[in-house]
Amino acid sequence: MTQQPIKGPASYFPSIEKKYGRPIAEWKALVRAGYPAKHMELVAMLKNEHGLGHGHANAIVADTLAEDKG
């Protein structure tokens, strides 16, 4: 049985960890610390305060919000 490729926001996670040198769990903790801010406010925080690109920040926020909505 072959493993399916990762799709959606999580597909960015390996490159985010490699580029920024922090595990995804740390990025998700930063997002959660910013609650109850809205999606784009959280994206802006990651971009402005931590230097992430828009796509990477959006992927982390989208995945974290989806996980917490669960």
CHARMM-style PDB file with segment names, atoms N, HN, CA, C and O in Angstrom:
ATOM      1  N   MET     1       0.841  -1.177   0.000  1.00  0.00      PROA
ATOM      2  CA  MET     1       0.000   0.000   0.000  1.00  0.00      PROA
ATOM      3  C   MET     1       0.891   1.247   0.000  1.00  0.00      PROA
ATOM      4  O   MET     1       1.703   1.436   0.906  1.00  0.00      PROA
ATOM      5  N   THR     2       0.735   2.075  -1.001  1.00  0.00      PROA
ATOM      6  HN  THR     2       0.075   1.921  -1.737  1.00  0.00      PROA
ATOM      7  CA  THR     2       1.551   3.287  -1.086  1.00  0.00      PROA
ATOM      8  C   THR     2       0.864   4.442  -0.370  1.00  0.00      PROA
ATOM      9  O   THR     2      -0.362   4.551  -0.344  1.00  0.00      PROA
ATOM     10  N   GLN     3       1.691   5.289   0.202  1.00  0.00      PROA
ATOM     11  HN  GLN     3       2.687   5.201   0.180  1.00  0.00      PROA
ATOM     12  CA  GLN     3       1.170   6.432   0.934  1.00  0.00      PROA
ATOM     13  C   GLN     3       0.777   7.527  -0.057  1.00  0.00      PROA
ATOM     14  O   GLN     3       1.508   7.815  -1.004  1.00  0.00      PROA
ATOM     15  N   GLN     4      -0.380   8.127   0.174  1.00  0.00      PROA
ATOM     16  HN  GLN     4      -0.974   7.893   0.943  1.00  0.00      PROA
ATOM     17  CA  GLN     4      -0.851   9.218  -0.674  1.00  0.00      PROA
ATOM     18  C   GLN     4      -0.016  10.469  -0.408  1.00  0.00      PROA
ATOM     19  O   GLN     4       0.392  10.717   0.726  1.00  0.00      PROA
ATOM     20  N   PRO     5       0.236  11.252  -1.452  1.00  0.00      PROA
ATOM     21  CA  PRO     5       0.971  12.498  -1.223  1.00  0.00      PROA
ATOM     22  C   PRO     5       0.151  13.449  -0.349  1.00  0.00      PROA
ATOM     23  O   PRO     5      -1.080  13.450  -0.386  1.00  0.00      PROA
ATOM     24  N   ILE     6       0.860  14.250   0.431  1.00  0.00      PROA
ATOM     25  HN  ILE     6       1.860  14.248   0.462  1.00  0.00      PROA
ATOM     26  CA  ILE     6       0.201  15.220   1.302  1.00  0.00      PROA
ATOM     27  C   ILE     6      -0.376  16.327   0.432  1.00  0.00      PROA
ATOM     28  O   ILE     6       0.290  16.836  -0.470  1.00  0.00      PROA
ATOM     29  N   LYS     7      -1.619  16.692   0.713  1.00  0.00      PROA
ATOM     30  HN  LYS     7      -2.160  16.279   1.445  1.00  0.00      PROA
ATOM     31  CA  LYS     7      -2.283  17.748  -0.048  1.00  0.00      PROA
ATOM     32  C   LYS     7      -2.689  18.875   0.885  1.00  0.00      PROA
ATOM     33  O   LYS     7      -2.652  18.728   2.107  1.00  0.00      PROA
ATOM     34  N   GLY     8      -3.070  19.982   0.310  1.00  0.00      PROA
ATOM     35  HN  GLY     8      -3.100  20.101  -0.682  1.00  0.00      PROA
ATOM     36  CA  GLY     8      -3.543  21.118   1.088  1.00  0.00      PROA
ATOM     37  C   GLY     8      -2.414  21.856   1.772  1.00  0.00      PROA
ATOM     38  O   GLY     8      -1.251  21.723   1.391  1.00  0.00      PROA
ATOM     39  N   PRO     9      -2.761  22.639   2.788  1.00  0.00      PROA
ATOM     40  CA  PRO     9      -1.760  23.469   3.470  1.00  0.00      PROA
ATOM     41  C   PRO     9      -0.571  22.680   4.016  1.00  0.00      PROA
ATOM     42  O   PRO     9       0.557  23.174   4.010  1.00  0.00      PROA
ATOM     43  N   ALA    10      -0.818  21.460   4.486  1.00  0.00      PROA
ATOM     44  HN  ALA    10      -1.735  21.060   4.491  1.00  0.00      PROA
ATOM     45  CA  ALA    10       0.269  20.665   5.077  1.00  0.00      PROA
ATOM     46  C   ALA    10       1.365  20.333   4.072  1.00  0.00      PROA
ATOM     47  O   ALA    10       2.482  19.999   4.467  1.00  0.00      PROA
ATOM     48  N   SER    11       1.063  20.420   2.784  1.00  0.00      PROA
ATOM     49  HN  SER    11       0.156  20.691   2.463  1.00  0.00      PROA
ATOM     50  CA  SER    11       2.087  20.130   1.779  1.00  0.00      PROA
ATOM     51  C   SER    11       3.228  21.147   1.830  1.00  0.00      PROA
ATOM     52  O   SER    11       4.323  20.874   1.338  1.00  0.00      PROA
ATOM     53  N   TYR    12       2.982  22.309   2.417  1.00  0.00      PROA
ATOM     54  HN  TYR    12       2.092  22.531   2.816  1.00  0.00      PROA
ATOM     55  CA  TYR    12       4.016  23.339   2.559  1.00  0.00      PROA
ATOM     56  C   TYR    12       4.929  23.108   3.758  1.00  0.00      PROA
ATOM     57  O   TYR    12       6.019  23.677   3.820  1.00  0.00      PROA
ATOM     58  N   PHE    13       4.500  22.280   4.714  1.00  0.00      PROA
ATOM     59  HN  PHE    13       3.615  21.817   4.664  1.00  0.00      PROA
ATOM     60  CA  PHE    13       5.198  22.190   5.986  1.00  0.00      PROA
ATOM     61  C   PHE    13       6.683  21.811   5.884  1.00  0.00      PROA
ATOM     62  O   PHE    13       7.499  22.440   6.558  1.00  0.00      PROA
ATOM     63  N   PRO    14       7.071  20.821   5.083  1.00  0.00      PROA
ATOM     64  CA  PRO    14       8.514  20.514   5.015  1.00  0.00      PROA
ATOM     65  C   PRO    14       9.354  21.707   4.552  1.00  0.00      PROA
ATOM     66  O   PRO    14      10.433  21.949   5.093  1.00  0.00      PROA
ATOM     67  N   SER    15       8.872  22.448   3.563  1.00  0.00      PROA
ATOM     68  HN  SER    15       7.995  22.252   3.123  1.00  0.00      PROA
ATOM     69  CA  SER    15       9.655  23.593   3.085  1.00  0.00      PROA
ATOM     70  C   SER    15       9.648  24.741   4.091  1.00  0.00      PROA
ATOM     71  O   SER    15      10.623  25.485   4.186  1.00  0.00      PROA
ATOM     72  N   ILE    16       8.552  24.891   4.845  1.00  0.00      PROA
ATOM     73  HN  ILE    16       7.759  24.286   4.768  1.00  0.00      PROA
ATOM     74  CA  ILE    16       8.500  25.934   5.879  1.00  0.00      PROA
ATOM     75  C   ILE    16       9.527  25.627   6.968  1.00  0.00      PROA
ATOM     76  O   ILE    16      10.279  26.509   7.380  1.00  0.00      PROA
ATOM     77  N   GLU    17       9.558  24.383   7.431  1.00  0.00      PROA
ATOM     78  HN  GLU    17       8.947  23.666   7.096  1.00  0.00      PROA
ATOM     79  CA  GLU    17      10.518  24.008   8.469  1.00  0.00      PROA
ATOM     80  C   GLU    17      11.952  24.192   7.985  1.00  0.00      PROA
ATOM     81  O   GLU    17      12.810  24.661   8.733  1.00  0.00      PROA
ATOM     82  N   LYS    18      12.204  23.829   6.755  1.00  0.00      PROA
ATOM     83  HN  LYS    18      11.507  23.448   6.148  1.00  0.00      PROA
ATOM     84  CA  LYS    18      13.565  23.948   6.208  1.00  0.00      PROA
ATOM     85  C   LYS    18      13.964  25.420   6.055  1.00  0.00      PROA
ATOM     86  O   LYS    18      15.072  25.806   6.427  1.00  0.00      PROA
ATOM     87  N   LYS    19      13.069  26.231   5.511  1.00  0.00      PROA
ATOM     88  HN  LYS    19      12.169  25.917   5.208  1.00  0.00      PROA
ATOM     89  CA  LYS    19      13.407  27.632   5.231  1.00  0.00      PROA
ATOM     90  C   LYS    19      13.544  28.472   6.494  1.00  0.00      PROA
ATOM     91  O   LYS    19      14.451  29.299   6.592  1.00  0.00      PROA
ATOM     92  N   TYR    20      12.644  28.266   7.472  1.00  0.00      PROA
ATOM     93  HN  TYR    20      11.908  27.594   7.392  1.00  0.00      PROA
ATOM     94  CA  TYR    20      12.620  29.140   8.643  1.00  0.00      PROA
ATOM     95  C   TYR    20      13.236  28.516   9.891  1.00  0.00      PROA
ATOM     96  O   TYR    20      13.403  29.202  10.899  1.00  0.00      PROA
ATOM     97  N   GLY    21      13.579  27.226   9.844  1.00  0.00      PROA
ATOM     98  HN  GLY    21      13.444  26.669   9.025  1.00  0.00      PROA
ATOM     99  CA  GLY    21      14.318  26.585  10.921  1.00  0.00      PROA
ATOM    100  C   GLY    21      13.553  26.341  12.209  1.00  0.00      PROA
ATOM    101  O   GLY    21      14.159  26.153  13.264  1.00  0.00      PROA
ATOM    102  N   ARG    22      12.240  26.342  12.137  1.00  0.00      PROA
ATOM    103  HN  ARG    22      11.747  26.494  11.280  1.00  0.00      PROA
ATOM    104  CA  ARG    22      11.416  26.076  13.319  1.00  0.00      PROA
ATOM    105  C   ARG    22      10.394  25.008  12.966  1.00  0.00      PROA
ATOM    106  O   ARG    22       9.903  24.979  11.837  1.00  0.00      PROA
ATOM    107  N   PRO    23      10.063  24.134  13.903  1.00  0.00      PROA
ATOM    108  CA  PRO    23       9.057  23.113  13.623  1.00  0.00      PROA
ATOM    109  C   PRO    23       7.663  23.730  13.497  1.00  0.00      PROA
ATOM    110  O   PRO    23       7.388  24.788  14.064  1.00  0.00      PROA
ATOM    111  N   ILE    24       6.805  23.069  12.760  1.00  0.00      PROA
ATOM    112  HN  ILE    24       7.028  22.210  12.299  1.00  0.00      PROA
ATOM    113  CA  ILE    24       5.449  23.545  12.539  1.00  0.00      PROA
ATOM    114  C   ILE    24       4.710  23.734  13.853  1.00  0.00      PROA
ATOM    115  O   ILE    24       3.899  24.651  13.977  1.00  0.00      PROA
ATOM    116  N   ALA    25       4.974  22.885  14.831  1.00  0.00      PROA
ATOM    117  HN  ALA    25       5.633  22.139  14.730  1.00  0.00      PROA
ATOM    118  CA  ALA    25       4.304  23.017  16.134  1.00  0.00      PROA
ATOM    119  C   ALA    25       4.551  24.402  16.743  1.00  0.00      PROA
ATOM    120  O   ALA    25       3.653  24.964  17.371  1.00  0.00      PROA
ATOM    121  N   GLU    26       5.730  24.946  16.570  1.00  0.00      PROA
ATOM    122  HN  GLU    26       6.459  24.489  16.060  1.00  0.00      PROA
ATOM    123  CA  GLU    26       6.030  26.283  17.102  1.00  0.00      PROA
ATOM    124  C   GLU    26       5.240  27.359  16.363  1.00  0.00      PROA
ATOM    125  O   GLU    26       4.728  28.293  16.980  1.00  0.00      PROA
ATOM    126  N   TRP    27       5.144  27.228  15.048  1.00  0.00      PROA
ATOM    127  HN  TRP    27       5.560  26.469  14.546  1.00  0.00      PROA
ATOM    128  CA  TRP    27       4.374  28.199  14.264  1.00  0.00      PROA
ATOM    129  C   TRP    27       2.903  28.142  14.655  1.00  0.00      PROA
ATOM    130  O   TRP    27       2.245  29.174  14.784  1.00  0.00      PROA
ATOM    131  N   LYS    28       2.389  26.917  14.845  1.00  0.00      PROA
ATOM    132  HN  LYS    28       2.923  26.078  14.741  1.00  0.00      PROA
ATOM    133  CA  LYS    28       0.983  26.768  15.233  1.00  0.00      PROA
ATOM    134  C   LYS    28       0.747  27.360  16.621  1.00  0.00      PROA
ATOM    135  O   LYS    28      -0.311  27.939  16.868  1.00  0.00      PROA
ATOM    136  N   ALA    29       1.700  27.226  17.515  1.00  0.00      PROA
ATOM    137  HN  ALA    29       2.559  26.756  17.314  1.00  0.00      PROA
ATOM    138  CA  ALA    29       1.571  27.815  18.855  1.00  0.00      PROA
ATOM    139  C   ALA    29       1.496  29.340  18.763  1.00  0.00      PROA
ATOM    140  O   ALA    29       0.731  29.966  19.497  1.00  0.00      PROA
ATOM    141  N   LEU    30       2.277  29.937  17.872  1.00  0.00      PROA
ATOM    142  HN  LEU    30       2.898  29.429  17.275  1.00  0.00      PROA
ATOM    143  CA  LEU    30       2.223  31.388  17.678  1.00  0.00      PROA
ATOM    144  C   LEU    30       0.856  31.810  17.157  1.00  0.00      PROA
ATOM    145  O   LEU    30       0.301  32.817  17.595  1.00  0.00      PROA
ATOM    146  N   VAL    31       0.319  31.037  16.223  1.00  0.00      PROA
ATOM    147  HN  VAL    31       0.770  30.218  15.868  1.00  0.00      PROA
ATOM    148  CA  VAL    31      -1.006  31.341  15.682  1.00  0.00      PROA
ATOM    149  C   VAL    31      -2.038  31.269  16.805  1.00  0.00      PROA
ATOM    150  O   VAL    31      -2.859  32.173  16.961  1.00  0.00      PROA
ATOM    151  N   ARG    32      -1.991  30.194  17.583  1.00  0.00      PROA
ATOM    152  HN  ARG    32      -1.324  29.460  17.456  1.00  0.00      PROA
ATOM    153  CA  ARG    32      -2.966  30.028  18.668  1.00  0.00      PROA
ATOM    154  C   ARG    32      -2.833  31.125  19.728  1.00  0.00      PROA
ATOM    155  O   ARG    32      -3.821  31.512  20.351  1.00  0.00      PROA
ATOM    156  N   ALA    33      -1.625  31.618  19.928  1.00  0.00      PROA
ATOM    157  HN  ALA    33      -0.822  31.304  19.422  1.00  0.00      PROA
ATOM    158  CA  ALA    33      -1.422  32.710  20.890  1.00  0.00      PROA
ATOM    159  C   ALA    33      -2.071  33.997  20.389  1.00  0.00      PROA
ATOM    160  O   ALA    33      -2.361  34.899  21.175  1.00  0.00      PROA
ATOM    161  N   GLY    34      -2.297  34.079  19.084  1.00  0.00      PROA
ATOM    162  HN  GLY    34      -2.062  33.347  18.446  1.00  0.00      PROA
ATOM    163  CA  GLY    34      -2.912  35.266  18.494  1.00  0.00      PROA
ATOM    164  C   GLY    34      -4.428  35.232  18.464  1.00  0.00      PROA
ATOM    165  O   GLY    34      -5.058  36.196  18.030  1.00  0.00      PROA
ATOM    166  N   TYR    35      -5.032  34.130  18.922  1.00  0.00      PROA
ATOM    167  HN  TYR    35      -4.520  33.347  19.275  1.00  0.00      PROA
ATOM    168  CA  TYR    35      -6.497  34.053  18.960  1.00  0.00      PROA
ATOM    169  C   TYR    35      -7.023  35.141  19.880  1.00  0.00      PROA
ATOM    170  O   TYR    35      -6.356  35.459  20.864  1.00  0.00      PROA
ATOM    171  N   PRO    36      -8.151  35.712  19.621  1.00  0.00      PROA
ATOM    172  CA  PRO    36      -9.180  35.364  18.644  1.00  0.00      PROA
ATOM    173  C   PRO    36      -9.064  36.128  17.331  1.00  0.00      PROA
ATOM    174  O   PRO    36     -10.077  36.343  16.666  1.00  0.00      PROA
ATOM    175  N   ALA    37      -7.882  36.540  16.941  1.00  0.00      PROA
ATOM    176  HN  ALA    37      -7.059  36.366  17.481  1.00  0.00      PROA
ATOM    177  CA  ALA    37      -7.708  37.270  15.684  1.00  0.00      PROA
ATOM    178  C   ALA    37      -8.258  36.458  14.512  1.00  0.00      PROA
ATOM    179  O   ALA    37      -8.364  35.233  14.569  1.00  0.00      PROA
ATOM    180  N   LYS    38      -8.599  37.176  13.459  1.00  0.00      PROA
ATOM    181  HN  LYS    38      -8.512  38.171  13.413  1.00  0.00      PROA
ATOM    182  CA  LYS    38      -9.133  36.539  12.253  1.00  0.00      PROA
ATOM    183  C   LYS    38      -8.001  36.004  11.385  1.00  0.00      PROA
ATOM    184  O   LYS    38      -6.831  36.333  11.582  1.00  0.00      PROA
ATOM    185  N   HSD    39      -8.377  35.175  10.424  1.00  0.00      PROA
ATOM    186  HN  HSD    39      -9.327  34.907  10.263  1.00  0.00      PROA
ATOM    187  CA  HSD    39      -7.424  34.497   9.550  1.00  0.00      PROA
ATOM    188  C   HSD    39      -6.365  35.461   8.995  1.00  0.00      PROA
ATOM    189  O   HSD    39      -5.169  35.246   9.192  1.00  0.00      PROA
ATOM    190  N   MET    40      -6.795  36.504   8.313  1.00  0.00      PROA
ATOM    191  HN  MET    40      -7.766  36.678   8.153  1.00  0.00      PROA
ATOM    192  CA  MET    40      -5.824  37.385   7.656  1.00  0.00      PROA
ATOM    193  C   MET    40      -5.013  38.204   8.663  1.00  0.00      PROA
ATOM    194  O   MET    40      -3.892  38.611   8.359  1.00  0.00      PROA
ATOM    195  N   GLU    41      -5.552  38.446   9.835  1.00  0.00      PROA
ATOM    196  HN  GLU    41      -6.463  38.115  10.082  1.00  0.00      PROA
ATOM    197  CA  GLU    41      -4.776  39.124  10.879  1.00  0.00      PROA
ATOM    198  C   GLU    41      -3.648  38.212  11.366  1.00  0.00      PROA
ATOM    199  O   GLU    41      -2.541  38.675  11.641  1.00  0.00      PROA
ATOM    200  N   LEU    42      -3.935  36.934  11.467  1.00  0.00      PROA
ATOM    201  HN  LEU    42      -4.835  36.558  11.243  1.00  0.00      PROA
ATOM    202  CA  LEU    42      -2.917  35.963  11.879  1.00  0.00      PROA
ATOM    203  C   LEU    42      -1.851  35.805  10.794  1.00  0.00      PROA
ATOM    204  O   LEU    42      -0.663  35.693  11.098  1.00  0.00      PROA
ATOM    205  N   VAL    43      -2.275  35.795   9.539  1.00  0.00      PROA
ATOM    206  HN  VAL    43      -3.240  35.886   9.292  1.00  0.00      PROA
ATOM    207  CA  VAL    43      -1.321  35.733   8.423  1.00  0.00      PROA
ATOM    208  C   VAL    43      -0.402  36.956   8.471  1.00  0.00      PROA
ATOM    209  O   VAL    43       0.817  36.831   8.346  1.00  0.00      PROA
ATOM    210  N   ALA    44      -0.994  38.133   8.651  1.00  0.00      PROA
ATOM    211  HN  ALA    44      -1.983  38.235   8.753  1.00  0.00      PROA
ATOM    212  CA  ALA    44      -0.200  39.370   8.709  1.00  0.00      PROA
ATOM    213  C   ALA    44       0.798  39.339   9.860  1.00  0.00      PROA
ATOM    214  O   ALA    44       1.929  39.803   9.714  1.00  0.00      PROA
ATOM    215  N   MET    45       0.387  38.794  11.004  1.00  0.00      PROA
ATOM    216  HN  MET    45      -0.531  38.417  11.123  1.00  0.00      PROA
ATOM    217  CA  MET    45       1.285  38.689  12.153  1.00  0.00      PROA
ATOM    218  C   MET    45       2.504  37.828  11.815  1.00  0.00      PROA
ATOM    219  O   MET    45       3.636  38.208  12.114  1.00  0.00      PROA
ATOM    220  N   LEU    46       2.276  36.679  11.198  1.00  0.00      PROA
ATOM    221  HN  LEU    46       1.357  36.370  10.955  1.00  0.00      PROA
ATOM    222  CA  LEU    46       3.399  35.800  10.841  1.00  0.00      PROA
ATOM    223  C   LEU    46       4.311  36.475   9.818  1.00  0.00      PROA
ATOM    224  O   LEU    46       5.532  36.331   9.886  1.00  0.00      PROA
ATOM    225  N   LYS    47       3.736  37.195   8.892  1.00  0.00      PROA
ATOM    226  HN  LYS    47       2.745  37.312   8.838  1.00  0.00      PROA
ATOM    227  CA  LYS    47       4.536  37.883   7.876  1.00  0.00      PROA
ATOM    228  C   LYS    47       5.330  39.040   8.478  1.00  0.00      PROA
ATOM    229  O   LYS    47       6.536  39.159   8.262  1.00  0.00      PROA
ATOM    230  N   ASN    48       4.639  39.886   9.231  1.00  0.00      PROA
ATOM    231  HN  ASN    48       3.659  39.790   9.406  1.00  0.00      PROA
ATOM    232  CA  ASN    48       5.264  41.115   9.734  1.00  0.00      PROA
ATOM    233  C   ASN    48       6.214  40.887  10.901  1.00  0.00      PROA
ATOM    234  O   ASN    48       7.270  41.514  10.974  1.00  0.00      PROA
ATOM    235  N   GLU    49       5.846  39.998  11.811  1.00  0.00      PROA
ATOM    236  HN  GLU    49       4.987  39.489  11.752  1.00  0.00      PROA
ATOM    237  CA  GLU    49       6.653  39.799  13.011  1.00  0.00      PROA
ATOM    238  C   GLU    49       7.686  38.688  12.867  1.00  0.00      PROA
ATOM    239  O   GLU    49       8.655  38.646  13.625  1.00  0.00      PROA
ATOM    240  N   HSD    50       7.492  37.782  11.900  1.00  0.00      PROA
ATOM    241  HN  HSD    50       6.704  37.815  11.284  1.00  0.00      PROA
ATOM    242  CA  HSD    50       8.379  36.624  11.807  1.00  0.00      PROA
ATOM    243  C   HSD    50       8.968  36.414  10.414  1.00  0.00      PROA
ATOM    244  O   HSD    50       9.747  35.482  10.212  1.00  0.00      PROA
ATOM    245  N   GLY    51       8.611  37.258   9.458  1.00  0.00      PROA
ATOM    246  HN  GLY    51       7.978  38.015   9.622  1.00  0.00      PROA
ATOM    247  CA  GLY    51       9.233  37.235   8.146  1.00  0.00      PROA
ATOM    248  C   GLY    51       8.807  36.111   7.218  1.00  0.00      PROA
ATOM    249  O   GLY    51       9.508  35.819   6.249  1.00  0.00      PROA
ATOM    250  N   LEU    52       7.675  35.474   7.489  1.00  0.00      PROA
ATOM    251  HN  LEU    52       7.106  35.712   8.277  1.00  0.00      PROA
ATOM    252  CA  LEU    52       7.213  34.416   6.599  1.00  0.00      PROA
ATOM    253  C   LEU    52       6.626  35.025   5.328  1.00  0.00      PROA
ATOM    254  O   LEU    52       6.101  36.139   5.337  1.00  0.00      PROA
ATOM    255  N   GLY    53       6.726  34.273   4.242  1.00  0.00      PROA
ATOM    256  HN  GLY    53       7.152  33.368   4.235  1.00  0.00      PROA
ATOM    257  CA  GLY    53       6.070  34.667   3.012  1.00  0.00      PROA
ATOM    258  C   GLY    53       4.574  34.452   3.145  1.00  0.00      PROA
ATOM    259  O   GLY    53       4.118  33.725   4.028  1.00  0.00      PROA
ATOM    260  N   HSD    54       3.810  35.088   2.264  1.00  0.00      PROA
ATOM    261  HN  HSD    54       4.180  35.678   1.547  1.00  0.00      PROA
ATOM    262  CA  HSD    54       2.357  35.016   2.356  1.00  0.00      PROA
ATOM    263  C   HSD    54       1.837  33.583   2.251  1.00  0.00      PROA
ATOM    264  O   HSD    54       1.001  33.177   3.059  1.00  0.00      PROA
ATOM    265  N   GLY    55       2.305  32.825   1.291  1.00  0.00      PROA
ATOM    266  HN  GLY    55       2.984  33.155   0.635  1.00  0.00      PROA
ATOM    267  CA  GLY    55       1.824  31.453   1.098  1.00  0.00      PROA
ATOM    268  C   GLY    55       2.116  30.563   2.293  1.00  0.00      PROA
ATOM    269  O   GLY    55       1.267  29.774   2.706  1.00  0.00      PROA
ATOM    270  N   HSD    56       3.301  30.687   2.844  1.00  0.00      PROA
ATOM    271  HN  HSD    56       3.991  31.329   2.508  1.00  0.00      PROA
ATOM    272  CA  HSD    56       3.666  29.880   4.008  1.00  0.00      PROA
ATOM    273  C   HSD    56       2.836  30.278   5.221  1.00  0.00      PROA
ATOM    274  O   HSD    56       2.328  29.413   5.935  1.00  0.00      PROA
ATOM    275  N   ALA    57       2.694  31.575   5.459  1.00  0.00      PROA
ATOM    276  HN  ALA    57       3.106  32.277   4.879  1.00  0.00      PROA
ATOM    277  CA  ALA    57       1.898  32.041   6.593  1.00  0.00      PROA
ATOM    278  C   ALA    57       0.450  31.595   6.448  1.00  0.00      PROA
ATOM    279  O   ALA    57      -0.163  31.138   7.413  1.00  0.00      PROA
ATOM    280  N   ASN    58      -0.091  31.727   5.260  1.00  0.00      PROA
ATOM    281  HN  ASN    58       0.407  32.099   4.476  1.00  0.00      PROA
ATOM    282  CA  ASN    58      -1.480  31.336   5.009  1.00  0.00      PROA
ATOM    283  C   ASN    58      -1.677  29.838   5.237  1.00  0.00      PROA
ATOM    284  O   ASN    58      -2.694  29.427   5.796  1.00  0.00      PROA
ATOM    285  N   ALA    59      -0.724  29.031   4.816  1.00  0.00      PROA
ATOM    286  HN  ALA    59       0.102  29.365   4.363  1.00  0.00      PROA
ATOM    287  CA  ALA    59      -0.828  27.580   4.994  1.00  0.00      PROA
ATOM    288  C   ALA    59      -0.849  27.210   6.474  1.00  0.00      PROA
ATOM    289  O   ALA    59      -1.645  26.368   6.891  1.00  0.00      PROA
ATOM    290  N   ILE    60       0.011  27.826   7.262  1.00  0.00      PROA
ATOM    291  HN  ILE    60       0.657  28.509   6.924  1.00  0.00      PROA
ATOM    292  CA  ILE    60       0.063  27.531   8.692  1.00  0.00      PROA
ATOM    293  C   ILE    60      -1.247  27.946   9.369  1.00  0.00      PROA
ATOM    294  O   ILE    60      -1.814  27.185  10.153  1.00  0.00      PROA
ATOM    295  N   VAL    61      -1.716  29.137   9.067  1.00  0.00      PROA
ATOM    296  HN  VAL    61      -1.255  29.755   8.430  1.00  0.00      PROA
ATOM    297  CA  VAL    61      -2.945  29.628   9.687  1.00  0.00      PROA
ATOM    298  C   VAL    61      -4.135  28.763   9.273  1.00  0.00      PROA
ATOM    299  O   VAL    61      -4.934  28.364  10.120  1.00  0.00      PROA
ATOM    300  N   ALA    62      -4.257  28.473   7.988  1.00  0.00      PROA
ATOM    301  HN  ALA    62      -3.608  28.797   7.300  1.00  0.00      PROA
ATOM    302  CA  ALA    62      -5.391  27.674   7.510  1.00  0.00      PROA
ATOM    303  C   ALA    62      -5.417  26.300   8.168  1.00  0.00      PROA
ATOM    304  O   ALA    62      -6.474  25.839   8.599  1.00  0.00      PROA
ATOM    305  N   ASP    63      -4.270  25.649   8.247  1.00  0.00      PROA
ATOM    306  HN  ASP    63      -3.412  26.024   7.896  1.00  0.00      PROA
ATOM    307  CA  ASP    63      -4.217  24.315   8.834  1.00  0.00      PROA
ATOM    308  C   ASP    63      -4.513  24.366  10.334  1.00  0.00      PROA
ATOM    309  O   ASP    63      -5.212  23.500  10.858  1.00  0.00      PROA
ATOM    310  N   THR    64      -3.988  25.370  11.018  1.00  0.00      PROA
ATOM    311  HN  THR    64      -3.420  26.074  10.593  1.00  0.00      PROA
ATOM    312  CA  THR    64      -4.220  25.494  12.458  1.00  0.00      PROA
ATOM    313  C   THR    64      -5.688  25.757  12.757  1.00  0.00      PROA
ATOM    314  O   THR    64      -6.260  25.143  13.657  1.00  0.00      PROA
ATOM    315  N   LEU    65      -6.295  26.662  12.010  1.00  0.00      PROA
ATOM    316  HN  LEU    65      -5.830  27.161  11.279  1.00  0.00      PROA
ATOM    317  CA  LEU    65      -7.710  26.966  12.230  1.00  0.00      PROA
ATOM    318  C   LEU    65      -8.584  25.749  11.932  1.00  0.00      PROA
ATOM    319  O   LEU    65      -9.535  25.474  12.664  1.00  0.00      PROA
ATOM    320  N   ALA    66      -8.268  25.024  10.867  1.00  0.00      PROA
ATOM    321  HN  ALA    66      -7.496  25.247  10.273  1.00  0.00      PROA
ATOM    322  CA  ALA    66      -9.032  23.819  10.531  1.00  0.00      PROA
ATOM    323  C   ALA    66      -8.887  22.757  11.617  1.00  0.00      PROA
ATOM    324  O   ALA    66      -9.855  22.086  11.975  1.00  0.00      PROA
ATOM    325  N   GLU    67      -7.679  22.613  12.132  1.00  0.00      PROA
ATOM    326  HN  GLU    67      -6.892  23.158  11.841  1.00  0.00      PROA
ATOM    327  CA  GLU    67      -7.408  21.638  13.191  1.00  0.00      PROA
ATOM    328  C   GLU    67      -8.189  21.986  14.462  1.00  0.00      PROA
ATOM    329  O   GLU    67      -8.747  21.103  15.113  1.00  0.00      PROA
ATOM    330  N   ASP    68      -8.225  23.261  14.808  1.00  0.00      PROA
ATOM    331  HN  ASP    68      -7.772  23.979  14.280  1.00  0.00      PROA
ATOM    332  CA  ASP    68      -8.876  23.686  16.038  1.00  0.00      PROA
ATOM    333  C   ASP    68     -10.399  23.722  15.908  1.00  0.00      PROA
ATOM    334  O   ASP    68     -11.114  23.657  16.908  1.00  0.00      PROA
ATOM    335  N   LYS    69     -10.881  23.824  14.697  1.00  0.00      PROA
ATOM    336  HN  LYS    69     -10.300  23.877  13.884  1.00  0.00      PROA
ATOM    337  CA  LYS    69     -12.322  23.828  14.460  1.00  0.00      PROA
ATOM    338  C   LYS    69     -12.896  22.437  14.706  1.00  0.00      PROA
ATOM    339  O   LYS    69     -14.025  22.274  15.170  1.00  0.00      PROA
ATOM    340  N   GLY    70     -12.060  21.423  14.371  1.00  0.00      PROA
ATOM    341  HN  GLY    70     -11.143  21.556  13.995  1.00  0.00      PROA
ATOM    342  CA  GLY    70     -12.307  20.020  14.471  1.00  0.00      PROA
ATOM    343  C   GLY    70     -13.502  19.539  15.083  1.00  0.00      PROA
ATOM    344  OT1 GLY    70     -13.709  18.329  15.166  1.00  0.00      PROA
TER     345      GLY     70
END
